[in-house]
Amino acid sequence: MEESKTESPLKTKEIRIQVDVDGNHIPREIRWAADDTASLDETESRAMFLSLWDSRTKDTFKLDLWTHKMTVDEMKIFFHQTLTSMADSLERATKDERITGDMRDFCDYFAERMDIKEKP
C-alpha cells in the first residue's frame, strides 16, 4: 500500500496470541487479545491463520492452527470466510475489480461445493 502524504504520530498496537498445546504439540486452546478491542479480555478461538510477509526474502510465513474442538463444518465456514476476506483485502490494496471479482466467484463456487449454508 502507498504511504499517506500526511504524517501522523506513530502508535503501538499489541496483539497477543496464546496457544496451549498437549504433549504431542497439538493445540488444545487458542486465546487472543488486542489492546484496542472493545473488550480487553482474552477471547477463545478454535482456529487461526496467520500470514506474515517477509519483504527481504519475498516469502510468506504461515501459521495455521486449529484445536480439537474445531468441527469440519466450522472449518469449511472458516475457510470460506477467510477466502472472502482475502478478496476484500485484495480489492482494497490493488483496486483491481476484475481479479477480485474472479476471486469472489471462486468463493461462491467454494461455498456451493462445500455445501455451506448462508447465515439465517
C-alpha positions in Angstrom: 0.0 0.0 0.0 1.1 3.5 -0.7 2.1 5.6 2.4 -0.1 8.6 3.1 1.3 12.1 2.4 0.3 13.3 5.9 2.5 12.2 8.7 0.7 11.2 11.9 2.2 10.3 15.2 3.2 6.6 15.4 1.3 4.4 17.9 2.0 0.9 19.0 -0.7 -1.7 19.0 -0.3 -5.1 20.6 -2.0 -8.3 19.7 -1.3 -11.3 21.9 -1.9 -14.9 20.9 -1.5 -17.8 23.4 -1.6 -21.4 22.3 -1.8 -24.2 24.8 -0.6 -27.5 23.3 -0.7 -31.1 24.6 2.3 -33.4 24.9 2.2 -34.0 21.1 2.3 -30.3 20.4 -1.4 -30.4 19.2 -3.2 -27.1 20.0 -5.7 -27.6 22.9 -6.7 -23.9 23.3 -6.0 -20.7 21.3 -6.7 -17.4 23.0 -6.0 -13.9 21.8 -6.4 -10.3 22.9 -5.7 -6.9 21.4 -5.2 -3.7 23.3 -7.6 -1.7 21.1 -10.6 -4.1 21.1 -13.8 -3.3 22.9 -13.1 -6.0 25.5 -9.6 -6.3 26.8 -10.4 -9.9 27.9 -8.8 -12.8 26.1 -11.1 -14.4 23.5 -11.0 -18.1 22.9 -10.7 -19.3 19.3 -10.8 -22.7 17.7 -8.6 -21.9 14.7 -6.3 -19.3 13.3 -4.5 -18.5 10.1 -1.5 -16.1 10.5 0.4 -14.9 7.5 3.4 -12.5 7.7 5.2 -11.2 4.6 9.0 -11.1 4.6 9.9 -8.4 2.0 13.5 -9.4 2.2 13.0 -13.0 1.1 9.7 -12.3 -0.8 8.1 -15.1 1.1 5.2 -15.6 3.5 5.5 -17.1 6.9 2.3 -19.1 7.6 1.0 -20.4 10.8 -2.3 -22.4 10.6 -3.5 -23.9 13.9 -6.8 -25.4 15.0 -7.9 -27.1 18.2 -9.5 -30.5 18.6 -12.8 -28.6 19.3 -12.9 -27.3 15.7 -15.5 -29.2 13.7 -15.2 -30.0 10.0 -18.3 -27.9 9.3 -16.8 -24.9 11.2 -13.5 -25.4 9.3 -15.4 -25.2 5.9 -17.1 -21.9 7.0 -13.8 -20.6 8.4 -12.0 -21.2 5.1 -14.9 -19.6 3.1 -14.9 -16.5 5.3 -11.1 -16.3 5.1 -11.1 -16.5 1.3 -13.9 -13.9 1.1 -12.0 -11.6 3.4 -8.8 -12.1 1.3 -10.8 -11.0 -1.8 -12.0 -7.9 0.1 -8.4 -7.1 1.2 -7.0 -7.6 -2.3 -9.5 -5.2 -3.7 -8.7 -2.5 -1.1 -5.0 -3.0 -1.7 -5.0 -3.2 -5.5 -8.2 -1.6 -6.7 -8.3 -4.5 -9.2 -12.1 -5.2 -9.5 -11.6 -7.8 -12.3 -9.4 -10.2 -10.3 -11.2 -9.7 -7.1 -14.5 -10.4 -8.9 -12.9 -13.7 -10.1 -11.9 -14.5 -6.6 -15.4 -13.8 -5.2 -16.8 -16.1 -8.0 -14.5 -18.8 -6.7 -15.7 -18.1 -3.1 -19.3 -18.6 -4.3 -18.2 -21.9 -6.0 -16.3 -23.0 -2.9 -19.4 -22.4 -0.7 -21.6 -24.3 -3.1 -19.2 -27.2 -3.3 -18.7 -27.3 0.4 -22.5 -27.1 1.0 -22.1 -24.0 3.2 -25.4 -22.5 4.2 -25.9 -18.8 4.4 -26.4 -17.4 7.9 -30.1 -17.1 8.9 
